[in-house]
Amino acid sequence: MILKSTAQTEAFGLYLGKKLKAYDVLALVGDLGTGKTTFVKALAKGMGLSSEVTSATFAILNIYEGEMPLYHFDVYRLKDEDEFFDMGGEDMLDSGAVCAVEWADIIAESLPEDVLRLEFRRIDEDTRDVVATGFGPRGKELEEEVLAYENSRL
């Protein structure tokens, strides 16, 4: 899916946020500045969360409470999956919260089998290509939601 502006990235996040359920895990992959945090901010709004979402780069995890909480991980600073395990990350992924994991490729082996992987790629200053791949039954359902969103924009 091609997103031609920050506003389009936000619209996609709002849409997907409304479709999420407890235990959903989003594995966000992409270089710095490709829109992952912008997407998560809009995702939280779509989930009905009123907290201001900030980058989790230095905190590694930000928790946003609501009817359905959002755990926003940024594992960029972790050396390996052992650090994620030591901080209780795998248990948090199975806590019932929606989990959005930036730099998820660093902890790929720790992710559940049921996950939606969103890869953000920079095309130019404003344009991003987002590739969605669902794993497991729920991941595939979410991939279908992404396709439905993409088709609705055509």
LUMZA-357891 format. One line per 5 residues: their letters; for each residue x, y, z of N, C-alpha, C, CB. Coordinates in nm, 3 decimals. Each point is the difference from the previous one (the first is absolute). Glycine has a CB too. Layout:
<nodes>
A	X Y Z X Y Z X Y Z X Y Z  ... .
</nodes>
This chain:
<nodes>
MILKS	0.085 -0.117 0.000 -0.085 0.117 0.000 0.090 0.123 0.000 -0.187 -0.123 0.122  0.156 0.218 -0.205 0.075 0.125 -0.008 -0.071 0.107 0.082 0.088 -0.062 -0.229  -0.015 0.122 0.323 -0.050 0.111 0.080 0.080 0.123 -0.041 -0.067 -0.152 0.197  -0.002 0.253 -0.250 0.068 0.113 -0.062 0.025 0.118 0.093 -0.104 -0.071 -0.209  0.064 0.058 0.337 0.020 0.111 0.093 -0.014 -0.050 0.143 -0.088 0.164 -0.171 .
TAQTE	0.129 -0.078 0.263 -0.019 -0.030 0.142 -0.149 -0.017 0.029 0.210 0.128 0.060  -0.293 -0.046 -0.123 -0.145 -0.009 0.021 -0.053 -0.137 -0.043 -0.021 0.248 -0.035  0.072 -0.303 -0.072 -0.044 -0.133 -0.044 0.049 -0.109 0.096 0.001 0.081 -0.238  0.119 -0.065 0.293 0.050 -0.095 0.100 -0.089 0.005 0.124 0.236 0.027 -0.087  -0.273 0.093 0.127 -0.088 0.017 0.115 -0.138 -0.061 -0.026 0.124 0.209 0.062 .
AFGLY	-0.178 -0.188 -0.180 -0.131 -0.056 -0.034 0.003 -0.152 0.005 -0.048 0.199 -0.144  0.155 -0.259 0.096 0.016 -0.144 0.005 0.007 -0.049 0.145 0.119 0.005 -0.222  -0.043 0.065 0.306 0.009 -0.035 0.141 -0.135 0.009 0.071 0.235 0.079 -0.001  -0.309 0.028 -0.026 -0.135 0.016 0.059 -0.090 -0.116 -0.039 0.026 0.250 -0.006  -0.024 -0.285 -0.122 -0.083 -0.109 -0.050 0.035 -0.131 0.070 -0.019 0.116 -0.222 .
LGKKL	0.148 -0.151 0.222 0.039 -0.129 0.057 -0.024 -0.003 0.150 0.170 -0.026 -0.181  -0.150 0.139 0.248 -0.024 0.007 0.144 -0.142 -0.038 0.037 0.171 0.176 0.014  -0.266 -0.144 -0.100 -0.140 -0.034 0.025 -0.029 -0.148 -0.020 -0.062 0.230 -0.071  0.151 -0.301 0.005 -0.022 -0.142 -0.032 0.068 -0.094 0.100 -0.017 0.064 -0.239  0.099 -0.010 0.328 0.081 -0.084 0.088 -0.079 -0.059 0.116 0.195 0.137 -0.063 .
KAYDV	-0.148 -0.253 0.109 -0.059 -0.071 0.113 0.110 -0.032 0.100 -0.182 -0.098 -0.147  0.140 0.061 0.266 0.096 -0.042 0.103 0.091 -0.108 -0.055 -0.165 0.056 0.181  0.290 -0.053 -0.142 0.105 -0.095 -0.038 0.057 0.023 -0.141 -0.111 -0.164 0.149  0.060 0.261 -0.223 0.057 0.025 -0.133 0.142 0.054 0.013 -0.231 0.046 -0.093  0.318 -0.096 0.007 0.140 0.044 -0.001 0.035 0.047 -0.141 0.060 -0.162 0.186 .
LALVG	-0.006 0.284 -0.192 0.045 0.058 -0.126 0.152 0.010 0.005 -0.217 0.129 -0.030  0.281 -0.192 -0.064 0.146 0.004 -0.012 0.034 0.106 -0.104 0.025 -0.246 0.066  0.031 0.357 -0.022 0.029 0.112 -0.089 0.148 0.000 -0.034 -0.189 0.135 0.100  0.218 -0.135 -0.229 0.136 -0.009 -0.049 0.024 0.114 -0.098 0.003 -0.252 0.030  0.115 0.308 -0.026 0.035 0.107 -0.094 0.110 0.086 0.056 -0.232 -0.001 -0.089 .
DLGTG	0.302 0.069 0.001 0.109 0.088 0.040 -0.050 0.118 0.082 0.126 -0.069 -0.204  -0.033 0.143 0.262 -0.033 0.123 0.071 -0.074 0.095 -0.093 0.201 -0.028 0.149  -0.303 0.093 -0.096 -0.071 0.102 -0.077 -0.095 -0.051 -0.106 0.192 0.137 0.042  -0.233 -0.264 -0.031 -0.092 -0.053 -0.102 -0.147 0.008 0.042 0.182 -0.152 -0.072  -0.210 0.203 0.192 -0.139 0.022 0.040 -0.055 -0.096 0.103 -0.029 0.089 -0.221 .
KTTFV	0.112 -0.171 0.281 -0.049 -0.098 0.097 -0.066 0.067 0.121 0.181 -0.156 -0.075  -0.114 0.255 0.133 -0.056 0.066 0.118 -0.122 0.083 -0.037 0.228 0.006 0.105  -0.224 0.061 -0.219 -0.117 0.074 -0.047 -0.120 -0.093 -0.012 0.149 0.161 -0.125  -0.126 -0.279 0.070 -0.105 -0.100 -0.014 -0.055 -0.040 0.138 0.109 -0.084 -0.212  -0.021 0.058 0.309 -0.043 -0.044 0.133 -0.081 0.110 0.070 0.202 -0.149 0.017 .
KALAK	-0.162 0.274 -0.034 -0.077 0.111 0.058 -0.145 -0.002 -0.050 0.211 0.138 0.017  -0.228 -0.158 -0.146 -0.135 -0.003 -0.059 -0.071 -0.129 0.040 0.078 0.140 -0.194  -0.006 -0.248 0.203 -0.058 -0.128 0.043 -0.064 0.016 0.138 0.173 -0.127 -0.134  -0.103 0.193 0.225 -0.052 0.022 0.135 -0.129 0.081 -0.004 0.233 -0.009 0.091  -0.237 0.112 -0.174 -0.123 0.079 -0.014 -0.113 -0.087 -0.053 0.136 0.209 -0.041 .
GMGLS	-0.106 -0.292 -0.057 -0.101 -0.090 -0.054 -0.052 -0.098 0.103 0.108 0.022 -0.221  -0.023 -0.058 0.318 -0.041 -0.089 0.109 -0.081 0.073 0.106 0.203 -0.137 -0.042  -0.215 0.270 0.028 -0.075 0.079 0.097 0.082 0.043 0.121 -0.201 -0.121 -0.073  0.333 0.112 0.063 0.086 0.042 0.111 0.024 0.149 -0.007 0.111 -0.226 0.005  -0.119 0.293 0.108 0.014 0.145 0.000 0.141 0.046 0.035 -0.239 0.014 0.064 .
SEVTS	0.323 -0.103 -0.017 0.137 0.037 0.036 0.078 0.042 -0.124 -0.007 -0.158 0.194  0.099 0.252 -0.173 0.089 0.039 -0.109 0.109 -0.105 -0.014 -0.048 0.246 0.038  0.058 -0.306 -0.152 0.100 -0.104 -0.025 0.131 0.067 -0.040 -0.180 -0.165 -0.071  0.286 0.119 0.136 0.134 0.052 -0.031 0.089 -0.116 -0.042 -0.029 0.191 0.165  0.142 -0.158 -0.220 0.096 -0.102 -0.040 0.043 -0.081 0.122 0.079 0.144 -0.191 .
ATFAI	-0.068 -0.273 0.174 0.044 -0.087 0.109 0.148 -0.034 -0.011 -0.230 -0.095 0.012  0.303 0.165 -0.097 0.140 -0.034 -0.026 0.083 -0.006 0.127 -0.022 0.106 -0.222  0.010 -0.008 0.309 0.084 0.001 0.119 -0.063 -0.074 0.116 0.092 0.216 -0.075  -0.222 -0.231 0.075 -0.068 -0.073 0.107 -0.008 -0.150 -0.031 -0.133 0.207 0.053  0.142 -0.244 -0.176 -0.018 -0.135 -0.053 -0.146 -0.041 0.001 0.228 -0.060 0.080 .
LNIYE	-0.303 0.098 0.024 -0.142 -0.033 0.007 -0.078 0.117 0.059 0.055 -0.244 0.024  -0.160 0.286 -0.094 -0.097 0.094 0.053 -0.134 -0.072 0.006 0.125 0.203 -0.093  -0.194 -0.190 0.205 -0.130 -0.064 0.019 -0.107 0.109 0.002 0.104 -0.193 0.130  -0.205 0.173 -0.212 -0.112 0.094 -0.007 -0.125 -0.075 0.044 0.108 0.134 -0.189  -0.162 -0.091 0.303 -0.116 -0.067 0.061 -0.129 0.046 -0.066 0.124 -0.021 0.217 .
GEMPL	-0.218 -0.069 -0.224 -0.131 0.028 -0.053 -0.084 -0.125 0.012 0.092 0.173 -0.158  -0.209 -0.169 0.097 -0.085 -0.119 0.001 0.079 -0.120 -0.052 -0.207 0.142 -0.033  0.285 -0.118 -0.070 0.094 -0.100 -0.051 0.136 0.069 -0.003 -0.179 -0.125 -0.141  0.271 0.087 0.230 0.129 0.069 0.005 0.087 -0.026 -0.123 -0.011 -0.016 0.246  0.103 0.108 -0.268 0.097 -0.010 -0.108 0.139 -0.003 0.063 -0.153 0.121 -0.165 .
YHFDV	0.230 -0.224 0.132 0.140 -0.007 0.039 0.081 0.034 -0.125 -0.042 -0.177 0.183  0.114 0.289 -0.175 0.078 0.049 -0.113 0.148 -0.025 0.029 -0.176 0.177 -0.056  0.231 -0.276 -0.009 0.140 -0.036 0.017 0.083 0.065 -0.111 -0.065 -0.219 0.109  0.186 0.260 -0.073 0.101 0.038 -0.099 0.127 -0.071 0.046 -0.108 0.231 -0.057  0.140 -0.340 -0.009 0.110 -0.086 0.044 0.131 0.032 -0.071 -0.166 -0.177 0.050 .
YRLKD	0.174 0.293 -0.113 0.119 0.041 -0.074 0.127 -0.006 0.085 -0.146 0.146 -0.139  0.135 -0.110 0.265 0.117 0.009 0.087 0.037 -0.133 0.065 -0.061 0.235 0.042  -0.020 -0.338 -0.060 0.034 -0.129 0.058 0.110 -0.068 -0.083 -0.235 -0.023 0.091  0.324 -0.045 -0.023 0.109 -0.070 -0.069 -0.050 -0.128 -0.065 0.163 0.096 0.163  -0.255 -0.163 -0.096 -0.047 -0.129 -0.053 -0.130 -0.040 0.068 0.238 -0.070 -0.048 .
EDEFF	-0.289 -0.045 0.010 -0.126 -0.048 0.054 0.009 -0.035 0.148 -0.055 -0.085 -0.225  0.173 0.050 0.272 0.016 -0.031 0.142 -0.038 0.119 0.087 0.182 -0.162 -0.057  -0.145 0.282 0.014 -0.037 0.121 0.075 -0.152 0.017 0.003 0.218 0.107 -0.065  -0.283 -0.137 -0.046 -0.146 0.008 -0.006 -0.062 -0.100 0.096 0.012 0.076 -0.239  0.041 -0.196 0.239 -0.048 -0.105 0.090 0.023 0.041 0.146 0.049 -0.175 -0.175 .
DMGGE	0.070 0.229 0.206 0.034 0.040 0.137 -0.092 0.110 0.053 0.236 -0.063 -0.046  -0.284 0.149 -0.042 -0.090 0.108 0.044 -0.146 -0.047 0.010 0.156 0.167 -0.106  -0.180 -0.296 0.077 -0.136 -0.053 0.006 -0.080 0.028 -0.125 0.009 0.029 0.243  0.059 0.004 -0.351 -0.068 0.038 -0.124 -0.093 -0.106 -0.054 0.193 0.139 -0.049  -0.150 -0.264 0.051 -0.087 -0.106 -0.054 -0.129 -0.012 0.079 0.203 -0.123 -0.079 .
DMLDS	-0.196 0.141 0.211 -0.121 -0.004 0.082 -0.092 0.117 -0.033 0.127 -0.116 0.182  -0.067 0.232 -0.209 -0.080 0.118 -0.033 -0.072 -0.018 -0.134 0.160 0.144 0.129  -0.096 -0.214 -0.222 -0.064 -0.025 -0.130 -0.123 -0.088 0.015 0.222 0.023 -0.112  -0.228 -0.098 0.221 -0.112 -0.092 0.025 -0.088 0.049 0.114 0.141 -0.190 -0.083  -0.142 0.321 0.106 -0.071 0.057 0.115 -0.146 0.034 -0.028 0.216 0.091 0.074 .
GAVCA	-0.255 -0.094 -0.201 -0.135 0.042 -0.037 -0.005 0.140 -0.056 -0.085 -0.149 0.176  0.194 0.223 -0.161 0.007 0.135 -0.059 0.027 -0.013 -0.149 0.084 0.098 0.218  -0.117 0.007 -0.292 0.047 0.010 -0.138 0.147 0.040 0.010 -0.232 0.066 -0.096  0.316 -0.130 0.019 0.143 0.030 0.004 0.048 0.043 -0.137 0.033 -0.166 0.185  0.031 0.282 -0.189 0.064 0.050 -0.122 0.149 0.002 0.028 -0.204 0.142 -0.069 .
VEWAD	0.280 -0.218 -0.009 0.143 -0.017 0.025 0.079 0.060 -0.116 -0.043 -0.210 0.135  0.107 0.325 -0.109 0.087 0.059 -0.101 0.135 -0.072 0.002 -0.116 0.225 0.023  0.176 -0.241 -0.142 0.127 -0.072 -0.017 -0.019 -0.147 0.037 0.131 0.211 0.049  -0.247 -0.265 -0.080 -0.037 -0.136 0.040 0.094 -0.106 -0.056 -0.233 0.076 0.011  0.304 -0.047 -0.119 0.091 -0.099 -0.055 0.111 -0.036 0.099 -0.050 0.088 -0.229 .
IIAES	0.081 0.000 0.324 0.104 -0.026 0.101 -0.042 -0.114 0.093 0.071 0.242 -0.011  -0.203 -0.253 0.035 -0.049 -0.103 0.092 -0.093 -0.098 -0.070 0.019 0.164 0.188  0.004 -0.187 -0.314 -0.091 -0.080 -0.082 -0.032 -0.136 0.061 0.092 0.115 -0.198  0.004 -0.179 0.260 -0.022 -0.133 0.058 -0.087 0.005 0.126 0.221 -0.070 -0.092  -0.233 0.186 0.152 -0.081 0.016 0.122 -0.145 0.036 -0.030 0.205 0.070 0.118 .
LPEDV	-0.234 -0.036 -0.241 -0.137 0.040 -0.036 -0.090 -0.123 -0.004 0.088 0.196 -0.133  -0.216 -0.176 0.163 -0.092 -0.114 -0.009 -0.019 -0.043 -0.146 -0.118 0.080 0.209  0.063 -0.198 -0.226 -0.024 -0.050 -0.136 -0.110 0.078 -0.070 0.074 -0.226 0.074  -0.163 0.286 0.003 -0.113 0.076 -0.052 0.036 0.148 0.004 -0.167 -0.177 0.078  0.206 0.234 -0.191 0.048 0.137 -0.002 -0.022 0.061 -0.139 0.172 -0.055 0.177 .
LRLEF	-0.191 0.187 -0.179 -0.003 0.073 -0.126 0.131 0.076 -0.011 -0.255 0.022 0.002  0.331 -0.050 -0.107 0.126 0.068 -0.025 -0.026 0.111 -0.100 0.137 -0.210 0.047  -0.098 0.332 -0.010 -0.013 0.115 -0.089 0.140 0.055 -0.025 -0.234 0.056 0.087  0.276 -0.064 -0.212 0.132 0.051 -0.036 -0.017 0.135 -0.069 0.092 -0.234 -0.023  -0.031 0.336 0.082 -0.006 0.136 -0.052 0.127 0.027 -0.079 -0.144 0.077 0.195 .
RRIDE	0.127 -0.035 -0.320 0.115 0.031 -0.086 -0.015 0.142 -0.054 0.026 -0.243 -0.064  0.083 0.318 0.068 0.001 0.137 -0.050 0.015 -0.001 -0.152 0.099 0.084 0.219  -0.189 -0.015 -0.287 0.012 0.019 -0.144 0.064 0.136 -0.027 -0.203 -0.147 -0.044  0.151 0.251 0.109 0.060 0.133 -0.006 -0.034 0.072 0.129 -0.017 0.008 -0.254  0.041 0.120 0.261 -0.019 0.076 0.124 -0.137 -0.021 0.063 0.157 0.168 -0.091 .
DTRDV	-0.262 -0.175 0.011 -0.136 -0.009 0.052 -0.066 -0.135 -0.021 -0.019 0.240 -0.042  0.068 -0.320 -0.049 -0.069 -0.121 -0.044 0.061 -0.125 0.063 -0.057 0.113 -0.214  -0.034 -0.200 0.261 0.041 -0.127 0.059 -0.074 -0.114 -0.068 0.047 0.114 0.219  0.021 -0.226 -0.228 -0.061 -0.126 -0.044 -0.012 -0.086 0.124 0.096 0.014 -0.238  -0.215 -0.064 0.267 -0.021 -0.086 0.116 -0.043 -0.137 -0.050 -0.065 0.198 0.148 .
VATGF	0.140 -0.299 -0.107 -0.029 -0.138 -0.038 -0.052 -0.073 0.124 0.179 0.002 -0.183  -0.300 -0.056 0.173 -0.062 -0.071 0.112 0.005 -0.150 -0.026 -0.151 0.197 0.046  0.196 -0.270 0.057 0.003 -0.145 -0.008 -0.054 -0.056 0.131 0.199 0.003 -0.159  -0.306 -0.081 0.149 -0.059 -0.060 0.118 0.048 -0.142 0.022 -0.199 0.143 -0.032  0.225 -0.176 0.157 0.039 -0.135 0.039 -0.101 -0.050 0.103 0.246 0.047 -0.045 .
GPRGK	-0.286 -0.172 0.032 -0.101 -0.056 0.090 -0.138 0.050 -0.040 0.168 -0.013 0.185  -0.272 -0.046 -0.126 -0.138 0.037 -0.038 -0.032 0.148 0.020 -0.065 -0.230 0.059  0.099 0.284 0.057 -0.033 0.141 0.026 0.087 0.092 -0.085 -0.070 -0.059 0.234  0.195 0.025 -0.251 0.088 0.080 -0.086 -0.054 0.006 -0.142 0.194 -0.064 0.141  -0.246 -0.048 -0.191 -0.059 -0.003 -0.135 -0.125 0.087 -0.006 0.092 -0.232 -0.036 .
ELEEE	-0.174 0.229 0.145 -0.119 0.086 0.004 0.040 0.147 -0.009 -0.121 -0.172 0.139  0.224 0.209 -0.065 0.045 0.139 -0.003 0.060 0.037 -0.136 0.043 -0.013 0.247  0.026 -0.082 -0.309 0.050 0.025 -0.136 -0.117 0.028 -0.094 0.201 -0.149 0.043  -0.310 0.076 -0.028 -0.120 0.024 -0.082 -0.057 0.138 0.027 -0.050 -0.246 0.001  0.055 0.292 0.124 -0.047 0.136 0.033 0.086 0.104 -0.071 -0.084 -0.081 0.224 .
VLAYE	0.215 0.057 -0.228 0.089 0.092 -0.069 -0.034 0.002 -0.149 0.182 -0.041 0.170  -0.206 -0.075 -0.229 -0.037 -0.006 -0.141 -0.132 0.070 -0.026 0.123 -0.215 -0.021  -0.220 0.197 0.112 -0.129 0.067 -0.014 0.019 0.152 0.005 -0.116 -0.198 0.106  0.202 0.244 -0.016 0.027 0.143 0.009 0.064 0.050 -0.129 0.028 -0.019 0.248  0.071 -0.054 -0.296 0.067 0.039 -0.123 -0.097 0.006 -0.117 0.211 -0.103 0.086 .
NSRL	-0.297 0.002 -0.097 -0.099 -0.003 -0.108 -0.102 0.112 0.010 0.031 -0.244 -0.011  -0.063 0.286 0.133 -0.097 0.108 0.020 0.056 0.134 -0.047 -0.098 -0.125 0.195  0.230 0.135 -0.206 0.063 0.125 -0.041 0.016 0.009 -0.150 0.118 0.006 0.216  -0.139 -0.116 -0.287 0.021 -0.002 -0.146 -0.115 0.061 -0.075 0.136 -0.202 0.027 .
</nodes>
